[in-house]
Amino acid sequence: MKPDPEILLEAVKDLHKGETIERAVGRILRRYGGTYETDYLRIMETVRDLARKEKITAIEAARKLAQA
């Protein structure tokens, strides 16, 4: 399983037209055998917390976290 920043980076880079970051993260996690209960919820909680704190979109937050 890849580290969270790598998952987010791949999800942002492989975002389909009109797709949400949540769906992209889920798709990438399934590709690498991640699970909803442990991996998806942890990653998306981090993304949503940053988006809320900095008042940015979830995609912008995912991009910031992917660069960290």
C-alpha positions in Angstrom: 0.0 0.0 0.0 1.3 3.4 -1.0 1.7 6.3 1.5 -1.3 8.7 1.8 0.4 11.6 -0.1 1.2 9.3 -3.0 -2.4 8.1 -3.1 -3.7 11.7 -3.1 -1.2 12.7 -5.8 -2.3 9.8 -8.1 -6.0 10.6 -7.4 -5.5 14.3 -8.3 -3.5 13.4 -11.5 -6.0 10.7 -12.6 -9.1 12.8 -11.9 -11.7 12.0 -14.6 -13.8 14.9 -16.0 -16.6 15.8 -13.6 -15.3 13.3 -11.0 -15.1 14.3 -7.3 -11.9 13.8 -5.4 -13.7 11.4 -3.1 -14.5 9.1 -5.9 -11.0 9.3 -7.4 -9.4 8.5 -4.0 -11.8 5.5 -3.6 -10.9 4.3 -7.1 -7.1 4.6 -6.5 -7.4 2.9 -3.1 -9.3 -0.1 -4.6 -6.6 -0.4 -7.2 -4.0 -0.8 -4.5 -6.1 -3.0 -2.2 -7.0 -0.3 0.3 -10.1 -0.5 2.4 -13.0 1.9 3.1 -12.9 1.6 6.9 -9.2 2.2 7.4 -7.7 3.9 4.4 -10.5 5.9 2.7 -12.0 7.3 5.9 -8.5 8.3 7.2 -7.4 10.0 4.0 -10.7 11.8 3.4 -11.0 13.0 7.0 -7.6 14.7 6.6 -8.5 16.2 3.2 -11.9 17.6 4.5 -10.3 18.9 7.7 -7.7 20.9 5.7 -10.4 22.1 3.3 -12.5 23.3 6.2 -9.7 25.0 8.0 -8.3 26.8 5.0 -11.7 27.4 3.4 -10.6 25.7 0.1 -12.1 23.0 -2.0 -11.5 19.3 -1.3 -9.5 19.0 -4.5 -7.3 22.0 -3.5 -6.8 20.4 -0.1 -5.8 17.1 -1.7 -3.3 18.8 -3.9 -1.7 20.5 -0.9 -1.5 17.3 1.1 -0.1 15.4 -1.9 2.8 17.9 -2.0 3.6 17.6 1.7 
